[in-house]
Amino acid sequence: MQQRRLGSSGIVVSDICMGTMTFGSSCDESTSHAICDHAFDAGINFFDAAEIYPVPPKDETFGVTEEIFGRWLKTKPRDLVTVATKVTGPGHGWFTPPVRHGRTTLDRHQIIRACEDSLRRLGVETIDLYQIHWPDHGMPYEEVLESLTHLRRTGKVRVIGCSNETSWGLMKSLWAADIHGVDRYQTVQNNFSLINRRCENELAQVCRRENVSLLPYSPLGGGVLDGQVRKWTATGRSFFGVPADGE
């Protein structure tokens, strides 16, 4: 298994990251732990979660993925596993996040509260990579980054990243970090596959020139490339629980 550095940080991870968004929904705990064991034995030491997981997100299940993964994590030496998770930002019209009664503005209060809850569910003292799940373009970037920097300085996270961010948003955040003397995003986790190649345009240039690591998710195109989308459509399901026909 090849290793790669996250941005310009001191964290080096396996070339493949194990996603956990189905832990607690389509995968029960024993299956989830078996998946983690198999990945770990294959040389994968990088695991990605989120407070809003599993998907589809529901009021009664948010945070369950972190709890399931946290119990598996106790079976391994902590230093051998790189733990990534995310704080939920605005859903941008896709759905109403079932987190903190839908209050997911990325201000200091919400970010710190979310991090502390994730630490408790994961059963760890420090999150290796803490990410913004969706950007909050209504908040000043320096305020968001200052809150994340506070978490790093207090030892609750090691490095920070973003997800589902635009090229403009990533560049804006890096500029704000440099101007205001706060931490930079070391990673960006965006959708990237053979049928979604938008990362190859402006975002790829930003990542290369600014030394930000791209963490591509949904490499199978949300099930399109392996036929799963046909099964979901047949049952009227889609990724976030919205009817497949859009109604």
Accessible surface in RSA format (square Angstrom, percent):
REM  Atomic radii and reference values for relative SASA: ProtOr
REM  Chains: A
REM  Algorithm: Lee & Richards
REM  Probe-radius: 1.40
REM  Slices: 20
REM RES _ NUM      All-atoms   Total-Side   Main-Chain    Non-polar    All polar
REM                ABS   REL    ABS   REL    ABS   REL    ABS   REL    ABS   REL
RES MET A   1   101.90  52.8  25.92  17.2  75.98 180.9  30.93  26.3  70.97  94.0
RES GLN A   2   124.62  69.7 115.64  84.5   8.98  21.4  45.73  97.3  78.89  59.8
RES GLN A   3    91.89  51.4  64.88  47.4  27.01  64.3  43.32  92.2  48.57  36.8
RES ARG A   4   141.56  59.4 135.65  69.1   5.91  14.1  48.81  66.7  92.75  56.2
RES ARG A   5   131.44  55.2 115.16  58.7  16.28  38.8  30.45  41.6 100.99  61.2
RES LEU A   6     3.17   1.8   3.17   2.3   0.00   0.0   3.17   2.2   0.00   0.0
RES GLY A   7     5.02   6.2   0.00   N/A   5.02   6.2   0.60   1.7   4.42   9.9
RES SER A   8    76.42  64.6  47.74  63.7  28.69  66.1  29.60  63.0  46.82  65.6
RES SER A   9    11.95  10.1   2.37   3.2   9.58  22.1  11.95  25.4   0.00   0.0
RES GLY A  10    63.66  78.5   0.00   N/A  63.66  78.5  29.90  82.1  33.76  75.6
RES ILE A  11     6.57   3.7   4.26   3.2   2.31   5.6   6.57   4.7   0.00   0.0
RES VAL A  12    69.60  45.8  52.22  47.3  17.38  41.9  52.22  45.4  17.38  47.1
RES VAL A  13     4.47   2.9   4.47   4.0   0.00   0.0   4.47   3.9   0.00   0.0
RES SER A  14     2.72   2.3   0.00   0.0   2.72   6.3   0.00   0.0   2.72   3.8
RES ASP A  15    63.82  44.7  38.06  37.9  25.76  60.9   3.43   8.1  60.39  60.2
RES ILE A  16    93.57  53.2  90.63  67.5   2.94   7.1  93.57  67.4   0.00   0.0
RES CYS A  17    48.29  36.5  24.21  27.0  24.07  56.6  18.27  46.3  30.02  32.4
RES MET A  18    47.50  24.6  46.48  30.8   1.02   2.4  33.36  28.4  14.14  18.7
RES GLY A  19    40.71  50.2   0.00   N/A  40.71  50.2  28.23  77.5  12.48  27.9
RES THR A  20     0.85   0.6   0.18   0.2   0.67   1.6   0.54   0.7   0.31   0.5
RES MET A  21    67.76  35.1  66.15  43.8   1.61   3.8  53.30  45.3  14.46  19.2
RES THR A  22    45.78  32.6  45.66  46.3   0.12   0.3  33.94  45.6  11.85  17.9
RES PHE A  23     1.54   0.8   1.54   1.0   0.00   0.0   1.54   0.9   0.00   0.0
RES GLY A  24    26.92  33.2   0.00   N/A  26.92  33.2   6.04  16.6  20.89  46.8
RES SER A  25    52.76  44.6  16.58  22.1  36.18  83.3  26.27  55.9  26.49  37.1
RES SER A  26    92.74  78.4  49.42  66.0  43.32  99.8  52.92 112.7  39.83  55.8
RES CYS A  27    18.50  14.0  17.71  19.8   0.79   1.8   0.79   2.0  17.71  19.1
RES ASP A  28    87.27  61.1  76.80  76.4  10.47  24.8  43.89 103.3  43.37  43.3
RES GLU A  29    58.92  33.8  54.68  41.4   4.24  10.1  29.00  56.1  29.92  24.4
RES SER A  30    81.22  68.6  66.89  89.3  14.33  33.0  54.21 115.4  27.02  37.8
RES THR A  31    61.27  43.6  56.75  57.5   4.52  10.8  37.33  50.1  23.94  36.2
RES SER A  32     0.04   0.0   0.04   0.1   0.00   0.0   0.04   0.1   0.00   0.0
RES HIS A  33    40.98  22.4  40.98  28.5   0.00   0.0  21.51  22.2  19.46  22.6
RES ALA A  34    58.37  53.7  47.87  73.9  10.50  23.9  53.18  74.9   5.19  13.8
RES ILE A  35    52.97  30.1  49.00  36.5   3.97   9.6  52.77  38.0   0.19   0.5
RES CYS A  36     0.39   0.3   0.39   0.4   0.00   0.0   0.00   0.0   0.39   0.4
RES ASP A  37    54.48  38.2  54.42  54.2   0.05   0.1  19.53  46.0  34.94  34.9
RES HIS A  38   140.51  76.8 136.07  94.6   4.44  11.4  90.16  92.9  50.35  58.6
RES ALA A  39     6.71   6.2   3.61   5.6   3.11   7.1   6.60   9.3   0.11   0.3
RES PHE A  40    45.19  22.6  36.69  22.7   8.51  22.1  36.69  22.2   8.51  24.3
RES ASP A  41   118.88  83.3  81.12  80.7  37.76  89.3  33.06  77.8  85.82  85.6
RES ALA A  42    60.60  55.7  32.07  49.5  28.53  64.9  44.84  63.1  15.76  41.8
RES GLY A  43    33.16  40.9   0.00   N/A  33.16  40.9  27.74  76.1   5.42  12.1
RES ILE A  44    16.72   9.5  16.10  12.0   0.62   1.5  16.13  11.6   0.59   1.6
RES ASN A  45    34.42  23.7  34.42  33.3   0.00   0.0   7.78  18.7  26.64  25.8
RES PHE A  46     3.34   1.7   3.34   2.1   0.00   0.0   3.34   2.0   0.00   0.0
RES PHE A  47     1.08   0.5   0.39   0.2   0.69   1.8   0.72   0.4   0.36   1.0
RES ASP A  48     9.74   6.8   9.54   9.5   0.21   0.5   4.70  11.1   5.05   5.0
RES ALA A  49     1.13   1.0   1.09   1.7   0.04   0.1   1.09   1.5   0.04   0.1
RES ALA A  50     0.00   0.0   0.00   0.0   0.00   0.0   0.00   0.0   0.00   0.0
RES GLU A  51     0.90   0.5   0.90   0.7   0.00   0.0   0.14   0.3   0.76   0.6
RES ILE A  52     1.77   1.0   1.77   1.3   0.00   0.0   1.77   1.3   0.00   0.0
RES TYR A  53    20.18   9.4  20.18  11.5   0.00   0.0   5.38   4.0  14.80  18.2
RES PRO A  54     1.24   0.9   1.24   1.1   0.00   0.0   1.24   1.0   0.00   0.0
RES VAL A  55    13.59   8.9   9.30   8.4   4.29  10.3   9.30   8.1   4.29  11.6
RES PRO A  56    34.78  25.3  32.67  29.8   2.11   7.7  32.67  27.0   2.11  13.1
RES PRO A  57    19.76  14.4   2.50   2.3  17.26  62.8   2.50   2.1  17.26 107.3
RES LYS A  58   101.73  49.6  97.01  59.5   4.72  11.2  44.93  40.4  56.80  60.5
RES ASP A  59   109.06  76.4  91.93  91.5  17.13  40.5  31.48  74.1  77.57  77.4
RES GLU A  60   132.68  76.2  97.18  73.5  35.50  84.5  64.13 124.0  68.55  56.0
RES THR A  61    30.02  21.3  30.02  30.4   0.00   0.0  29.24  39.3   0.78   1.2
RES PHE A  62    67.88  34.0  53.13  32.9  14.75  38.4  53.13  32.2  14.75  42.2
RES GLY A  63     0.38   0.5   0.00   N/A   0.38   0.5   0.38   1.0   0.00   0.0
RES VAL A  64    41.11  27.0  41.10  37.2   0.00   0.0  41.10  35.7   0.00   0.0
RES THR A  65     0.00   0.0   0.00   0.0   0.00   0.0   0.00   0.0   0.00   0.0
RES GLU A  66     0.00   0.0   0.00   0.0   0.00   0.0   0.00   0.0   0.00   0.0
RES GLU A  67    62.30  35.8  60.83  46.0   1.47   3.5  10.68  20.7  51.61  42.1
RES ILE A  68     7.68   4.4   7.68   5.7   0.00   0.0   7.68   5.5   0.00   0.0
RES PHE A  69     1.79   0.9   1.53   0.9   0.25   0.7   1.79   1.1   0.00   0.0
RES GLY A  70     1.64   2.0   0.00   N/A   1.64   2.0   1.62   4.5   0.02   0.0
RES ARG A  71   114.52  48.1 106.62  54.4   7.90  18.8  55.97  76.5  58.55  35.5
RES TRP A  72     3.09   1.2   3.06   1.5   0.03   0.1   3.09   1.6   0.00   0.0
RES LEU A  73     5.83   3.2   4.03   2.9   1.79   4.5   4.03   2.8   1.79   4.8
RES LYS A  74   146.25  71.3 109.57  67.2  36.69  87.3  90.52  81.5  55.73  59.4
RES THR A  75    91.37  65.0  58.46  59.3  32.91  78.4  67.68  90.9  23.69  35.8
RES LYS A  76    43.61  21.3  32.70  20.1  10.91  26.0  19.03  17.1  24.58  26.2
RES PRO A  77    79.87  58.2  67.44  61.5  12.44  45.2  79.27  65.4   0.61   3.8
RES ARG A  78    76.16  32.0  68.57  35.0   7.58  18.1  58.54  80.0  17.62  10.7
RES ASP A  79   144.20 101.0 109.50 109.0  34.70  82.0  37.76  88.9 106.44 106.2
RES LEU A  80    99.64  55.5  92.44  66.1   7.20  18.1  96.53  67.8   3.10   8.4
RES VAL A  81     3.41   2.2   0.00   0.0   3.41   8.2   0.52   0.5   2.89   7.8
RES THR A  82    13.99  10.0  13.20  13.4   0.80   1.9   0.64   0.9  13.35  20.2
RES VAL A  83     0.11   0.1   0.11   0.1   0.00   0.0   0.11   0.1   0.00   0.0
RES ALA A  84     0.31   0.3   0.00   0.0   0.31   0.7   0.00   0.0   0.31   0.8
RES THR A  85     0.00   0.0   0.00   0.0   0.00   0.0   0.00   0.0   0.00   0.0
RES LYS A  86     1.27   0.6   1.03   0.6   0.24   0.6   1.03   0.9   0.24   0.3
RES VAL A  87     0.15   0.1   0.13   0.1   0.02   0.0   0.15   0.1   0.00   0.0
RES THR A  88     0.32   0.2   0.00   0.0   0.32   0.8   0.00   0.0   0.32   0.5
RES GLY A  89     0.00   0.0   0.00   N/A   0.00   0.0   0.00   0.0   0.00   0.0
RES PRO A  90    33.69  24.6  31.62  28.8   2.07   7.5  33.69  27.8   0.00   0.0
RES GLY A  91     4.92   6.1   0.00   N/A   4.92   6.1   0.64   1.8   4.28   9.6
RES HIS A  92    93.62  51.2  58.05  40.4  35.57  91.0  51.11  52.7  42.51  49.5
RES GLY A  93    79.63  98.2   0.00   N/A  79.63  98.2  40.17 110.2  39.46  88.4
RES TRP A  94   136.36  54.7 114.86  55.6  21.50  50.5  96.96  51.7  39.40  63.9
RES PHE A  95    36.05  18.0  17.56  10.9  18.50  48.1  31.33  19.0   4.72  13.5
RES THR A  96   109.66  78.0  91.68  92.9  17.98  42.9  56.56  76.0  53.10  80.3
RES PRO A  97     7.92   5.8   7.49   6.8   0.44   1.6   7.49   6.2   0.44   2.7
RES PRO A  98    17.06  12.4   7.83   7.1   9.22  33.5  14.97  12.4   2.09  13.0
RES VAL A  99     0.15   0.1   0.07   0.1   0.09   0.2   0.15   0.1   0.00   0.0
RES ARG A 100    20.96   8.8  10.04   5.1  10.91  26.0  13.95  19.1   7.01   4.2
RES HIS A 101   182.95 100.0 142.75  99.2  40.20 102.8 103.62 106.8  79.33  92.3
RES GLY A 102    26.30  32.4   0.00   N/A  26.30  32.4   4.81  13.2  21.49  48.1
RES ARG A 103   168.59  70.8 162.90  83.0   5.69  13.5  46.42  63.4 122.17  74.0
RES THR A 104     7.28   5.2   4.83   4.9   2.44   5.8   0.27   0.4   7.00  10.6
RES THR A 105    65.98  46.9  63.61  64.5   2.38   5.7  27.85  37.4  38.13  57.6
RES LEU A 106     1.37   0.8   1.37   1.0   0.00   0.0   1.37   1.0   0.00   0.0
RES ASP A 107    45.18  31.6  45.04  44.8   0.14   0.3  12.17  28.6  33.01  32.9
RES ARG A 108    94.87  39.8  94.42  48.1   0.44   1.1  46.60  63.7  48.27  29.3
RES HIS A 109   117.69  64.3 106.79  74.2  10.90  27.9  79.44  81.9  38.25  44.5
RES GLN A 110    18.76  10.5  18.76  13.7   0.00   0.0   0.70   1.5  18.06  13.7
RES ILE A 111     0.00   0.0   0.00   0.0   0.00   0.0   0.00   0.0   0.00   0.0
RES ILE A 112    30.42  17.3  30.42  22.7   0.00   0.0  30.42  21.9   0.00   0.0
RES ARG A 113   107.87  45.3 105.69  53.9   2.18   5.2  24.02  32.8  83.86  50.8
RES ALA A 114     0.11   0.1   0.11   0.2   0.00   0.0   0.11   0.1   0.00   0.0
RES CYS A 115     0.00   0.0   0.00   0.0   0.00   0.0   0.00   0.0   0.00   0.0
RES GLU A 116    78.01  44.8  71.38  54.0   6.63  15.8  23.76  46.0  54.24  44.3
RES ASP A 117    39.22  27.5  39.22  39.0   0.00   0.0   0.70   1.7  38.52  38.4
RES SER A 118     0.20   0.2   0.20   0.3   0.00   0.0   0.00   0.0   0.20   0.3
RES LEU A 119    20.83  11.6  19.20  13.7   1.63   4.1  19.34  13.6   1.49   4.0
RES ARG A 120   158.28  66.5 133.01  67.8  25.28  60.2  82.24 112.4  76.04  46.1
RES ARG A 121    28.10  11.8  14.42   7.4  13.67  32.6   8.34  11.4  19.75  12.0
RES LEU A 122     0.91   0.5   0.00   0.0   0.91   2.3   0.23   0.2   0.68   1.8
RES GLY A 123    40.33  49.7   0.00   N/A  40.33  49.7  20.15  55.3  20.18  45.2
RES VAL A 124    19.64  12.9   3.66   3.3  15.98  38.5  10.15   8.8   9.49  25.7
RES GLU A 125   159.63  91.6 141.59 107.1  18.05  43.0  60.46 116.9  99.18  81.0
RES THR A 126    37.85  26.9  36.24  36.7   1.60   3.8  19.25  25.9  18.59  28.1
RES ILE A 127     0.00   0.0   0.00   0.0   0.00   0.0   0.00   0.0   0.00   0.0
RES ASP A 128     5.95   4.2   5.95   5.9   0.00   0.0   0.36   0.8   5.59   5.6
RES LEU A 129     0.00   0.0   0.00   0.0   0.00   0.0   0.00   0.0   0.00   0.0
RES TYR A 130     0.14   0.1   0.14   0.1   0.00   0.0   0.00   0.0   0.14   0.2
RES GLN A 131     0.00   0.0   0.00   0.0   0.00   0.0   0.00   0.0   0.00   0.0
RES ILE A 132     3.71   2.1   3.71   2.8   0.00   0.0   3.71   2.7   0.00   0.0
RES HIS A 133    12.04   6.6  12.04   8.4   0.00   0.0   1.02   1.0  11.02  12.8
RES TRP A 134     8.58   3.4   8.58   4.2   0.00   0.0   8.58   4.6   0.00   0.0
RES PRO A 135    10.32   7.5   7.91   7.2   2.41   8.8  10.26   8.5   0.06   0.4
RES ASP A 136    20.29  14.2  13.44  13.4   6.85  16.2   0.24   0.6  20.04  20.0
RES HIS A 137    82.53  45.1  54.37  37.8  28.16  72.0  36.38  37.5  46.15  53.7
RES GLY A 138    74.01  91.3   0.00   N/A  74.01  91.3  38.85 106.6  35.16  78.7
RES MET A 139    28.47  14.7  24.29  16.1   4.17   9.9   5.41   4.6  23.06  30.6
RES PRO A 140    65.82  48.0  54.30  49.5  11.52  41.9  65.21  53.8   0.61   3.8
RES TYR A 141    18.00   8.4  15.75   9.0   2.25   5.9  15.93  12.0   2.07   2.6
RES GLU A 142    60.72  34.9  59.33  44.9   1.39   3.3  19.51  37.7  41.21  33.6
RES GLU A 143    70.82  40.7  66.36  50.2   4.46  10.6  25.49  49.3  45.33  37.0
RES VAL A 144     6.08   4.0   5.90   5.3   0.19   0.4   6.08   5.3   0.00   0.0
RES LEU A 145     0.43   0.2   0.43   0.3   0.00   0.0   0.43   0.3   0.00   0.0
RES GLU A 146    69.96  40.2  69.87  52.9   0.09   0.2  37.63  72.8  32.32  26.4
RES SER A 147     0.13   0.1   0.13   0.2   0.00   0.0   0.00   0.0   0.13   0.2
RES LEU A 148     0.00   0.0   0.00   0.0   0.00   0.0   0.00   0.0   0.00   0.0
RES THR A 149     0.82   0.6   0.82   0.8   0.00   0.0   0.82   1.1   0.00   0.0
RES HIS A 150    54.71  29.9  51.97  36.1   2.74   7.0  26.24  27.0  28.47  33.1
RES LEU A 151     0.00   0.0   0.00   0.0   0.00   0.0   0.00   0.0   0.00   0.0
RES ARG A 152    89.06  37.4  81.56  41.6   7.51  17.9  21.79  29.8  67.27  40.8
RES ARG A 153   153.03  64.3 118.21  60.3  34.82  82.9  44.17  60.4 108.86  66.0
RES THR A 154    70.68  50.3  38.28  38.8  32.40  77.2  46.90  63.0  23.78  35.9
RES GLY A 155    39.04  48.1   0.00   N/A  39.04  48.1  32.92  90.3   6.12  13.7
RES LYS A 156    54.59  26.6  54.59  33.5   0.00   0.0  34.83  31.4  19.76  21.0
RES VAL A 157     2.90   1.9   0.00   0.0   2.90   7.0   0.00   0.0   2.90   7.9
RES ARG A 158   115.66  48.6 102.38  52.2  13.29  31.6  32.74  44.7  82.93  50.3
RES VAL A 159    19.50  12.8  15.91  14.4   3.59   8.6  19.50  16.9   0.00   0.0
RES ILE A 160     1.48   0.8   1.02   0.8   0.46   1.1   1.02   0.7   0.46   1.3
RES GLY A 161     0.00   0.0   0.00   N/A   0.00   0.0   0.00   0.0   0.00   0.0
RES CYS A 162     2.33   1.8   2.33   2.6   0.00   0.0   2.33   5.9   0.00   0.0
RES SER A 163     1.44   1.2   1.22   1.6   0.22   0.5   0.00   0.0   1.44   2.0
RES ASN A 164    32.38  22.3  13.50  13.0  18.88  45.5  12.75  30.7  19.63  19.0
RES GLU A 165     5.39   3.1   1.45   1.1   3.95   9.4   0.48   0.9   4.92   4.0
RES THR A 166    68.61  48.8  61.66  62.5   6.95  16.6  67.47  90.6   1.14   1.7
RES SER A 167    30.73  26.0  24.67  32.9   6.06  14.0  15.94  33.9  14.79  20.7
RES TRP A 168   150.61  60.4 140.31  67.9  10.30  24.2 121.87  65.0  28.74  46.6
RES GLY A 169     0.00   0.0   0.00   N/A   0.00   0.0   0.00   0.0   0.00   0.0
RES LEU A 170     0.00   0.0   0.00   0.0   0.00   0.0   0.00   0.0   0.00   0.0
RES MET A 171    75.53  39.1  75.39  49.9   0.14   0.3  65.16  55.4  10.38  13.8
RES LYS A 172    78.88  38.5  73.55  45.1   5.33  12.7  34.68  31.2  44.20  47.1
RES SER A 173     1.00   0.8   0.42   0.6   0.58   1.3   0.54   1.2   0.46   0.7
RES LEU A 174     0.41   0.2   0.31   0.2   0.10   0.2   0.41   0.3   0.00   0.0
RES TRP A 175   128.22  51.5 124.46  60.2   3.76   8.8 107.82  57.5  20.40  33.1
RES ALA A 176     0.44   0.4   0.44   0.7   0.00   0.0   0.44   0.6   0.00   0.0
RES ALA A 177     1.75   1.6   0.06   0.1   1.69   3.8   0.22   0.3   1.53   4.1
RES ASP A 178    89.15  62.4  59.66  59.4  29.49  69.7  31.03  73.0  58.12  58.0
RES ILE A 179   106.40  60.5  77.77  57.9  28.63  69.0  80.00  57.6  26.40  71.6
RES HIS A 180    91.51  50.0  62.99  43.8  28.52  73.0  43.91  45.3  47.60  55.4
RES GLY A 181    55.13  68.0   0.00   N/A  55.13  68.0  37.38 102.6  17.74  39.7
RES VAL A 182    23.81  15.7  11.03  10.0  12.78  30.8  13.04  11.3  10.77  29.2
RES ASP A 183    27.86  19.5  22.16  22.1   5.70  13.5  13.29  31.3  14.57  14.5
RES ARG A 184    66.67  28.0  60.64  30.9   6.03  14.4  33.14  45.3  33.53  20.3
RES TYR A 185     6.85   3.2   4.37   2.5   2.48   6.5   0.35   0.3   6.50   8.0
RES GLN A 186    27.47  15.4  27.44  20.1   0.03   0.1   0.89   1.9  26.59  20.2
RES THR A 187     0.00   0.0   0.00   0.0   0.00   0.0   0.00   0.0   0.00   0.0
RES VAL A 188     0.00   0.0   0.00   0.0   0.00   0.0   0.00   0.0   0.00   0.0
RES GLN A 189    13.29   7.4  13.29   9.7   0.00   0.0   2.70   5.7  10.59   8.0
RES ASN A 190    18.48  12.7  18.48  17.9   0.01   0.0   2.35   5.7  16.13  15.6
RES ASN A 191    45.64  31.5  39.92  38.6   5.72  13.8   8.76  21.1  36.88  35.7
RES PHE A 192    51.81  25.9  49.07  30.4   2.74   7.1  49.07  29.7   2.74   7.8
RES SER A 193    11.02   9.3   0.01   0.0  11.01  25.4  10.49  22.3   0.53   0.7
RES LEU A 194   132.12  73.6 115.99  83.0  16.13  40.5 116.45  81.8  15.67  42.2
RES ILE A 195    96.16  54.7  60.07  44.8  36.09  87.0  67.36  48.5  28.80  78.2
RES ASN A 196    27.94  19.3  23.32  22.5   4.62  11.1  14.60  35.1  13.34  12.9
RES ARG A 197   126.56  53.1 116.80  59.5   9.76  23.2  34.90  47.7  91.66  55.6
RES ARG A 198   175.68  73.8 167.11  85.2   8.58  20.4  77.82 106.4  97.86  59.3
RES CYS A 199     6.21   4.7   4.64   5.2   1.57   3.7   2.10   5.3   4.11   4.4
RES GLU A 200    86.55  49.7  63.03  47.7  23.51  56.0  30.04  58.1  56.51  46.1
RES ASN A 201    93.86  64.7  78.91  76.3  14.96  36.0  18.95  45.6  74.91  72.4
RES GLU A 202   113.58  65.2 110.53  83.6   3.04   7.2  48.84  94.5  64.74  52.9
RES LEU A 203     8.67   4.8   8.08   5.8   0.59   1.5   8.08   5.7   0.59   1.6
RES ALA A 204    40.55  37.3  33.13  51.1   7.41  16.9  37.49  52.8   3.06   8.1
RES GLN A 205    99.84  55.8  93.11  68.1   6.72  16.0  28.34  60.3  71.49  54.2
RES VAL A 206    20.13  13.2  16.97  15.4   3.15   7.6  20.13  17.5   0.00   0.0
RES CYS A 207    12.71   9.6  10.42  11.6   2.29   5.4   9.90  25.1   2.81   3.0
RES ARG A 208   207.02  86.9 178.92  91.2  28.10  66.9  67.78  92.6 139.24  84.4
RES ARG A 209   184.49  77.5 149.04  76.0  35.45  84.4  50.16  68.6 134.33  81.4
RES GLU A 210    44.83  25.7  37.79  28.6   7.03  16.7   4.68   9.0  40.15  32.8
RES ASN A 211    84.40  58.2  77.85  75.2   6.56  15.8  28.76  69.2  55.65  53.8
RES VAL A 212     7.89   5.2   0.84   0.8   7.04  17.0   1.78   1.5   6.10  16.6
RES SER A 213    26.05  22.0  17.99  24.0   8.06  18.6  17.25  36.7   8.80  12.3
RES LEU A 214    51.19  28.5  30.78  22.0  20.41  51.3  30.78  21.6  20.41  54.9
RES LEU A 215    26.05  14.5  24.50  17.5   1.55   3.9  25.94  18.2   0.11   0.3
RES PRO A 216    70.65  51.5  50.45  46.0  20.20  73.4  50.45  41.7  20.20 125.5
RES TYR A 217    67.33  31.4  64.10  36.5   3.23   8.4  54.91  41.3  12.41  15.3
RES SER A 218    28.01  23.7  12.65  16.9  15.36  35.4  18.23  38.8   9.78  13.7
RES PRO A 219    91.90  67.0  83.12  75.8   8.77  31.9  83.48  68.9   8.42  52.3
RES LEU A 220    94.18  52.5  93.97  67.2   0.21   0.5  93.97  66.0   0.21   0.6
RES GLY A 221    12.59  15.5   0.00   N/A  12.59  15.5   6.23  17.1   6.36  14.3
RES GLY A 222    36.30  44.8   0.00   N/A  36.30  44.8  30.07  82.5   6.23  14.0
RES GLY A 223    10.11  12.5   0.00   N/A  10.11  12.5   5.92  16.3   4.18   9.4
RES VAL A 224    68.86  45.3  59.03  53.4   9.83  23.7  59.03  51.3   9.83  26.7
RES LEU A 225    72.47  40.4  37.58  26.9  34.89  87.7  41.36  29.0  31.11  83.7
RES ASP A 226    72.91  51.1  40.59  40.4  32.32  76.4  32.39  76.2  40.52  40.4
RES GLY A 227     9.28  11.4   0.00   N/A   9.28  11.4   4.75  13.0   4.53  10.1
RES GLN A 228    61.00  34.1  61.00  44.6   0.00   0.0  17.80  37.9  43.20  32.8
RES VAL A 229    51.14  33.7  51.14  46.3   0.00   0.0  51.14  44.4   0.00   0.0
RES ARG A 230   170.51  71.6 161.04  82.1   9.47  22.5  72.56  99.2  97.94  59.4
RES LYS A 231   127.84  62.4 120.77  74.1   7.06  16.8  84.52  76.1  43.32  46.1
RES TRP A 232    62.70  25.2  62.68  30.3   0.01   0.0  53.29  28.4   9.40  15.3
RES THR A 233    81.34  57.8  70.19  71.2  11.14  26.6  57.13  76.7  24.21  36.6
RES ALA A 234    89.03  81.9  45.31  69.9  43.72  99.5  57.56  81.1  31.47  83.4
RES THR A 235    93.84  66.7  61.30  62.1  32.54  77.6  70.28  94.4  23.55  35.6
RES GLY A 236    39.36  48.5   0.00   N/A  39.36  48.5  26.58  72.9  12.79  28.6
RES ARG A 237   118.77  49.9 115.50  58.9   3.27   7.8  44.07  60.2  74.70  45.3
RES SER A 238    34.35  29.0  28.42  37.9   5.93  13.7  26.65  56.7   7.70  10.8
RES PHE A 239    68.36  34.2  61.71  38.2   6.64  17.3  62.89  38.1   5.46  15.6
RES PHE A 240    44.86  22.4  28.43  17.6  16.43  42.8  28.43  17.2  16.43  47.0
RES GLY A 241    48.49  59.8   0.00   N/A  48.49  59.8  20.33  55.8  28.16  63.1
RES VAL A 242    67.28  44.3  65.23  59.1   2.04   4.9  67.28  58.5   0.00   0.0
RES PRO A 243    64.66  47.1  61.10  55.7   3.55  12.9  62.13  51.3   2.53  15.7
RES ALA A 244    41.31  38.0   8.70  13.4  32.61  74.2  11.36  16.0  29.95  79.3
RES ASP A 245   104.20  73.0  65.87  65.6  38.33  90.6  48.18 113.4  56.02  55.9
RES GLY A 246    60.93  75.1   0.00   N/A  60.93  75.1  29.62  81.3  31.31  70.1
RES GLU A 247   161.95  93.0 118.33  89.5  43.62 103.9  77.67 150.2  84.28  68.8
END  Absolute sums over single chains surface
CHAIN  1 A    12117.3       9442.8       2674.5       6582.6       5534.7
END  Absolute sums over all chains
TOTAL         12117.3       9442.8       2674.5       6582.6       5534.7
